[in-house]
Amino acid sequence: MGVNGRTVTDVAREADLTRQHIYQWRQEMRRKGLWPVSGSALFVAVDEDAAGRSQPLAPGSVPMIEILLRNGRHVRCAETIDDRSLARLIRVLEAV
């Protein structure tokens, strides 16, 4: 049983995905060193505006992402950051 009694099947059905797709994502995250040490998955919502679309970007601006870490800190960086750098940044900020 998963978080709050939800299973991978529940999450996949809600997101209109197959369970295999979620398992493949998890395997890829493990390979990249991004899977949590605890081994438990955490699904989070992505904030979008009321219309359900991301806000348009100003010309020349870089799309940003913001991540809330388990210790309550926020990380804000360009969405083009590579996986390895982002994983290293998160590990450092969660260890402090």
Secondary structure, DSSP 8 states (H G I E B T S, - for coil): --GGG--HHHHHHHTT--HHHHHHHHHHHHHTT-S-TT-----------TTSS-----TT---EEEEE-TTS-EEEEETT--HHHHHHHHHHHHH-
